[in-house]
Amino acid sequence: MNGSSHDITSSNMSFIGNTAPVGGAMALDSGSYQIHGKLSFIDNVATSRGGAISILDGQHIISGTMLFTNNSVNASSGHGGRC
């Protein structure tokens, strides 16, 4: 996700078993994001940074009930299993 302003509200959202270079489940880039609700991040893998979520730049608010389970970065120089 990148650019301008976004507001995402969820009553129950799960990110399970995703793989990406940056942010296994979600990558937040420039702009502003407000993400609210009940979110689960389970078994996500990034190859560079942010096993579950990568926050690169911008102004972001993430609130609510969050579950992080078994997220990882699959690289020797990687950063952040969860965020």
N, C-alpha and C positions, 0 to 999 in steps of 0.2 A: 504494500500500500504506500503510495507516495503522493505528495502534493496537497494543496489547500486544506480544507477543514472537513472532518468526518465525525459523525456521532453514531456509534453502534451500540444498540441495547439488545441484550439477549436474556431470555428467561432460563435457557439451558443449552449451552453450546460446548461441544467437545471436539478437540483436535487430537486424533489418535493415529500414531504410526506414520507421520509425515516426515519427509526428508527434503532438505534444501541446503544450498551453500551457506546462506545467511538466514537465521531464524527458521528452525525446523518446522514450526507451525505458523509463525507470523513474523513479518518484518515491517517495522514502522520506520519510514524515512521522513523526509522533510514535510512540513505542514503541521497540523495539529489534529490529534485524535482523542476522542473521548469514548472509551469502551467501558460499558457498565453491564453487570449481570453476574450470572453463575457460569463460569468457564472452567473447563478441564483440559489440561495439557498432559497427555500420557504417551510415553514411548516415542517422542519426536527426536529427530537427529539432525544436527547441522554439521556441515563439513568445515566451517570456518569459525562462526561465533553465534551465540544465542540458540541453545538447543531447543527451547520452546519459543522464546520471543527475542527478537533482536530490535533494539531501539537505537537507530543510527543518528538521528538529528531531529530537531523540531521540539514542540511542546505537546506532551501527551499525558492523559489522565487515564489510568486503568484502575477501576474500583469494583468492589463486589466480593463475591466468594470465589476464590481461585484454588484449584487443586493442581499441583505440579507433581507428577510421578514419573520417574525413570526417563527424564529427558537428558540428552547428552550432546557433547560436541565431539566429533570423530576426527580429531586432528591434534598433533602434538603441540601446535601453536594456537589452538583454539581457546576461546574465552566464553565462559558462562554456560552452565548446563541448563539453567532455567531461563535467565534473561541476560 
